[in-house]
Every structure is written in structure tokens, then in C-alpha cells.
Amino acid sequence: MTDLFEEVEEQLRSDRYKQFARKALPWMLGIAAAALIATLGYWGYDSYRNKQIATASEQYSSAVDAMVAGDKTKAQQLWTEVSKSNAKAYKALSLMHLGAFALEARKPADAVKLFDEAAAAAPDPIVGDAARLKSAFALLDTAPLKDLEGRLKPLMEEGHPYRVQAREALAFAKLNAGDLAGARGDFVLITQSLDAQQGAQARAQAAIGLIDSGSAKAVPAVVKAAEALPPMTMDPGAMIGPPQGPGQPQPQGPAPQ
């Protein structure tokens, strides 16, 4: 009799398991299908992203080669194409190159727009802060001091890669605005900064000498020279700030990702 009860109970358990399996199977299949779709989707997106980066890399390199060969029209065309891609580093660098073309064409408003777009697209502070600093230099001779302070002061905070260059730009802006005491204070800080390169320290010393001698009216000429940014290169660090002295090393940025 006990064996009979055990057999019936086992049969009931088996029926319940089968019923549970029939109910759970569609859910299990749905979860498995969703996981498969997610995996395939990620693989497809990653493949598409890598293809875009590879294409942007080739176009960017070709643009640099064209620029070296003196074919600015081709370089501008290629950088324009890269600036429309989703490869963030190449997009940001290309927008900065296009901003340099706009400055050369004496279109500072267009240049500022391109530099700001580059900063927004940049994947890291090395590239992003370079674009923001170039934007500030493009406005150095025209924007109110308050606007320039709003752009430059965040770049002067600890941990930012171009804080010395940003302080130098703000000092020039103060000179333009007639704030000689404020400008002198910034130049003094540059001369004392361990992060400042020799070129920046030499310019700061020269500016302090002009201010102290009462010849500060001659300094706007230095400011205008500072706005004449050097030719664009693949190195974001070489694309910012006043022109460096002969053989002066430039801050190095990472290779685009």
C-alpha cells in the first residue's frame, strides 16, 4: 500500500514538473532570444564603430598628407568629411583644423563655432581643452574680459592639461582690457610655475618688464601675435597658445581613439 502511495505521489510530482516546464519554456526561450539579439546587436554596433574609426583614420591621415603637400583644398575637404563622422577623436581634431582655416580666412565667429564643436566632440580633456583654449584665443581681441574669464578660468583648474597656457591667455586678455595689475599678477605666477615652459616664462618676463616700464601700450601687439596660432598639426598641444620659441617642446596629446 505504501508503494502505491509513493508511486501516485511521484506521478503527481512528475505531472507538476511537466506543467511547470510547459509554462516556463516560452519565457526561457524569450530570455534566450533576447540575450542572443543583444549580443548580436552589440557585435554589430562594435563592428560598425570600428569600421567608422578606421575610415576616419585613413581620411584624417590623407588630409595631413595633403596639407604637407600644400594642397589645402583637398585637406579641407577631407577634414570636413571626417568632422561628420562618429569617431570622436578624429572628429574633434578635424573640427580644429577647419577652425584654423576659418581663422586664416578672417572668419573668427566661424572659427569659434568650430572650436566649440570640437570641444563638445572631444573624447578627453587633452583634445577638449585644446579646442576650448583655441576658441578663447580666437576671441582674445574682440570678446569682453568677462566672457573670456568664463572660458579660461575652468581651464586653469588643477588637473587640466593647459592651465599655464590658459593663464597666459587670460593675462593677455586683462592687458587688452587695461587691467594691468591683474595681468601682471598672472604673468608673475607664470614665471614662478614649475609647469610653465621656457617660452611662456620668457613672454611673461617680457610683459612684466613692459608693464613696469610704463610701456604697456605696446603689449597689444604681443596679444595680436598670440592670436596668430601656429599651423595645425596632428598634435593638439601644438595647436594652442602663442607661437613657441625655436626648439620649444609642445605638450603631447594621445593618439586618437
C-alpha positions in Angstrom: 0.0 0.0 0.0 2.9 2.4 0.8 4.5 1.7 -2.5 1.2 2.6 -4.3 1.0 5.9 -2.5 4.7 6.7 -3.3 4.0 5.8 -7.0 1.0 8.1 -7.1 2.9 10.9 -5.4 5.8 10.6 -7.8 3.4 10.6 -10.7 1.8 13.8 -9.4 5.2 15.5 -8.9 6.1 14.5 -12.5 2.9 16.0 -13.8 3.5 19.2 -11.9 7.1 19.4 -13.2 5.8 18.9 -16.8 3.1 21.6 -16.3 5.7 24.0 -14.9 8.1 23.3 -17.7 5.3 23.9 -20.3 4.6 27.3 -18.7 8.2 28.3 -18.2 9.5 27.2 -21.6 8.2 30.2 -23.6 9.7 32.6 -21.0 13.1 30.8 -21.1 13.1 30.8 -24.9 12.2 34.5 -24.9 15.1 35.3 -22.5 17.5 33.3 -24.6 16.3 35.0 -27.7 16.7 38.5 -26.1 20.2 37.6 -25.0 21.1 36.5 -28.5 19.7 39.6 -30.0 21.5 41.8 -27.5 24.8 40.0 -28.2 24.4 40.3 -32.0 23.4 43.9 -31.6 26.5 44.8 -29.6 28.7 42.9 -32.0 27.1 44.7 -35.0 27.5 48.2 -33.3 31.1 47.5 -32.3 31.9 46.3 -35.8 30.2 49.4 -37.3 32.0 51.7 -34.8 35.4 50.1 -35.6 34.8 50.5 -39.3 33.9 54.2 -38.8 37.1 54.8 -36.8 39.2 53.0 -39.4 37.7 55.1 -42.2 38.1 58.3 -40.3 41.7 57.4 -39.5 42.5 56.9 -43.2 40.8 60.1 -44.2 42.5 62.1 -41.5 45.9 60.8 -42.4 45.2 61.6 -46.1 44.3 65.1 -45.1 47.5 65.6 -43.2 49.5 64.3 -46.2 47.6 66.7 -48.5 48.3 69.6 -46.1 52.0 68.7 -46.1 52.0 68.6 -49.9 50.4 72.1 -50.0 47.0 71.0 -51.2 44.9 72.9 -48.7 41.7 72.4 -50.7 41.9 68.7 -50.5 42.9 68.7 -46.9 39.9 70.9 -46.0 37.6 68.6 -48.0 38.9 65.5 -46.2 38.7 67.1 -42.8 35.2 68.2 -43.5 34.2 64.6 -44.2 35.9 63.4 -41.0 34.2 66.1 -39.0 30.8 64.5 -39.9 31.9 61.0 -38.6 31.2 59.5 -35.2 34.9 58.8 -34.5 35.1 61.3 -31.6 38.9 62.0 -31.5 39.3 62.3 -35.3 36.1 64.4 -35.5 37.3 66.8 -32.8 40.8 67.2 -34.4 39.3 67.7 -37.8 37.0 70.4 -36.5 40.0 72.2 -35.0 41.8 72.1 -38.4 38.7 73.6 -40.0 38.7 76.2 -37.3 42.2 77.1 -38.3 41.1 77.5 -41.9 38.3 79.9 -40.7 40.8 82.0 -38.8 43.1 82.1 -41.8 40.1 83.4 -43.8 39.5 86.0 -41.1 36.2 84.5 -40.0 36.7 84.4 -36.2 33.0 83.7 -35.5 33.1 80.6 -37.7 36.3 79.5 -36.1 34.9 79.9 -32.6 31.9 77.8 -33.6 34.1 75.0 -35.0 36.4 75.0 -31.9 33.4 74.8 -29.6 32.0 71.9 -31.6 35.4 70.2 -31.4 35.4 70.7 -27.6 32.0 69.1 -27.4 33.0 66.1 -29.5 36.4 65.5 -27.8 36.8 62.2 -26.1 39.2 63.5 -23.4 40.5 66.7 -21.8 43.7 66.7 -23.8 41.8 67.3 -27.0 38.8 69.1 -25.5 40.8 71.7 -23.5 43.0 72.4 -26.6 39.8 73.2 -28.6 38.5 75.4 -25.7 41.8 77.3 -25.5 41.9 77.9 -29.2 38.4 79.2 -29.1 39.4 81.7 -26.4 42.4 82.8 -28.4 40.2 83.4 -31.4 38.1 85.8 -29.2 41.0 87.4 -27.4 40.9 90.7 -29.3 37.1 91.1 -29.5 35.3 89.5 -26.6 34.7 91.2 -23.2 37.0 90.2 -20.4 34.1 88.7 -18.5 33.4 86.3 -21.4 37.0 85.3 -21.7 37.3 84.7 -18.0 34.3 82.4 -18.3 36.0 80.4 -21.0 39.5 80.4 -19.5 39.2 80.0 -15.7 37.8 76.4 -15.9 40.9 75.5 -17.9 43.2 76.9 -15.2 41.9 74.5 -12.6 44.2 71.8 -11.2 44.4 68.7 -13.3 43.7 70.5 -16.6 46.5 69.9 -19.2 46.8 73.5 -20.5 46.3 75.5 -17.3 49.5 77.6 -17.8 48.5 78.5 -21.4 45.0 79.4 -20.2 46.5 81.7 -17.5 48.7 83.3 -20.2 45.7 83.9 -22.4 43.8 85.5 -19.5 46.8 87.7 -18.7 46.8 88.9 -22.3 43.0 89.5 -22.1 43.5 91.6 -19.0 46.1 93.6 -20.8 43.7 94.3 -23.6 41.1 95.4 -21.1 43.5 97.7 -19.3 43.7 95.6 -16.1 47.5 96.0 -15.8 47.6 94.9 -12.1 45.6 91.7 -12.8 47.7 90.9 -15.9 51.0 91.4 -14.0 49.8 89.1 -11.2 49.1 86.3 -13.7 52.4 86.8 -15.5 54.3 86.6 -12.2 52.5 83.3 -11.4 53.6 82.0 -14.8 57.2 82.9 -14.2 57.0 81.0 -10.9 55.2 78.0 -12.2 57.0 74.7 -12.5 54.6 73.7 -15.2 55.4 76.7 -17.4 57.7 76.1 -20.4 60.6 78.4 -21.1 58.8 80.2 -23.9 55.9 81.0 -21.7 58.1 82.2 -18.9 60.1 84.4 -21.3 57.0 86.0 -22.6 55.7 86.6 -19.1 59.0 88.3 -18.1 58.9 90.5 -21.1 55.3 91.5 -20.4 56.2 92.3 -16.8 59.0 94.5 -18.0 56.8 96.4 -20.3 54.2 96.9 -17.6 56.7 98.0 -15.0 58.4 100.4 -17.5 55.1 102.0 -18.4 55.2 100.7 -21.9 52.1 98.5 -21.6 50.5 100.2 -24.6 53.0 98.2 -26.7 51.7 94.9 -25.3 48.5 94.7 -27.5 50.9 94.0 -30.4 52.1 90.9 -28.4 48.4 89.9 -27.9 47.8 90.1 -31.7 50.9 87.9 -32.2 49.5 85.5 -29.7 46.2 85.2 -31.7 48.2 84.1 -34.8 48.0 80.4 -33.8 50.6 78.2 -35.4 49.7 75.8 -38.3 47.5 72.9 -37.3 49.3 69.6 -36.8 48.2 66.2 -35.5 49.4 67.2 -32.0 46.6 69.0 -30.2 49.3 70.6 -27.9 50.9 72.2 -30.9 47.7 73.8 -31.9 47.3 76.1 -28.9 48.7 79.2 -27.4 51.1 81.9 -28.6 53.8 80.8 -31.0 56.6 78.9 -29.2 60.3 79.7 -29.5 62.7 77.7 -31.7 63.0 74.2 -30.5 60.5 74.7 -27.7 58.7 71.4 -26.9 55.0 71.2 -27.1 52.5 69.4 -24.9 51.8 66.0 -26.3 48.3 64.6 -26.8 47.2 61.0 -27.1 46.7 59.3 -30.4 43.0 59.5 -31.5 40.9 56.6 -30.3 
